Amino acid sequence: MSQYVRTSGSSKVPPLTSVKLNQAGPVQNTWYTVCNLTDILFNCVAFQILATGETLEVRLTIEGIALGVGTQVAVAGTTYQLDVLLGTDGTYWVTPNAIVALGLRNPLYMRSLKVEIRKTTAAGAGNLQCAVSYNQY
């Protein structure tokens, strides 16, 4: 039996869940797959590295379309959130931002989502971490 969270009216939304990557000793320019999901309400991507001066890239493929990469020069232990917005013309916009506290965004329904992350520099060997928050149908 599926567990659902009741929202206003009779709508039902599955519970919020997440998938996480904690890559020890990440190799420069190697893409690591965080998730490959179908039929979800996407909430957010949060990422960090435990080394200073690394440049991180997050690549999203939504419904088979690879989006531009979100790039962030990272400070060790600082969490960044990748904002994904749906434009009025139906295109997705991706922007990385440093965040103080993780917050849920307006969820976006996606038939499929693949999230990958890599570091493009070799400043240190700290763990590369990424989490994707979503509701699974």
N, C-alpha and C positions, 0 to 999 in steps of 0.2 A: 504494500500500500504506500503510495506517495504521500509525503508530508508537504503541506502547503501552508502559507501564511495568508490569512484573510486580510484583504485591503478594503477600501470603501465599496459599498454595494455588494454585488455577488462575485466580483472578480477575485481570482485566486492567483497568487504569485508564489512560485517555488522558493524555498529558503535560500538565503545568500550563502554562497560557498566560494572557495578560492583554490587555486592551484599555485604551487610555489616551486621555485628553482633556487637552490643554494649550491652554486658551482665552486668547488675548491680549486685553486690554482688555474683560473681561466687562461686559455691560450689566446694571444692577440689575434684578432681578425677571424676568430672562429665563432660562427653563429650557434647559439644554444637555444633549442626549442623549449619554451616554457609551457605552451599548450597548443592543442589543435582541437577545437571544440565545435559543436554544431548545435543549432537551435538554442540560443542563449539570450538573456538580457545582460548585456555588458555593462559593468559599472566602472572599473578603473584598472590601470596598470601602475604599480608602484615598483621602483627599482633603486638599488644602491650598490656600491662596491666598498669593500673595506680596505681601500688604498687611496691615497690622495694623488690627484693629477691625472687620473685616468679619464679618457673620453669614452663615453658609453653611447651605443646606438641601440634603439629599439625599433624593430620592423614589424609592422602589422600587415596581415593579409586578410582582408574582409571580403567574404563571399567571392573568393578567387581573385580579387584585385589587390595587388601589392601596393601599399601606400608608401609615400615618402617616409624616410627614416627620421625618427625623432632623435636628435643628437644633444648630449649634455656633457660638459666638462664637469666631472664629479669631485666633490670633497668627501674624504673618507667618512663613512657612517651617516652621511646626509641622505635622507630619502627623497626621491623625486617622483612625481606623478605625471604620467602621460595623459594629457587631456585629449579626448577624442570627441569631436563635435560633428554633428550632421548639419551641413549647410542647407539653405532653402532650395538650392538647386539639386539636392540629393547627393552631393559629394561629401566625403569625410575630410575633416581637418585634424591634423595631429600636431600637438605642441607639448614639449616637455616643460615642466615647472618644478622648482624647488617648493616643498610643502612643509608646513609646520605640523599639521595633523591630517591624517587621512580622512577624507570625507567622501561620502557617496555622491555621485553625480546623477543626473537624470539618466536612467538606464536606456540603452539603445538595443533594440532587437536586432540580432544578427543570425543569419542562416548558418554562417560559418566564420570562425575567427582562428587565426594562427598568430601566435606572438613569439618572436625570437629576440634575443639580446646578444650583444657582443661588446668587447672592449677593443678599441682600435689603437691603443697605446700600450706600452709595456713598462709602466711606472712602478708596478709592484705586483705582489702575488696574492693580494687580499681576495676573499670570497666575493663572487658576483652573485647578487641576489635579485630576484624578481618575483612578484606576485600578481596574479590576475584575479580580480573579484567579479563574480557573475552569479546569475540565477540560471539554473539548468532546467530546461523543459523536457 
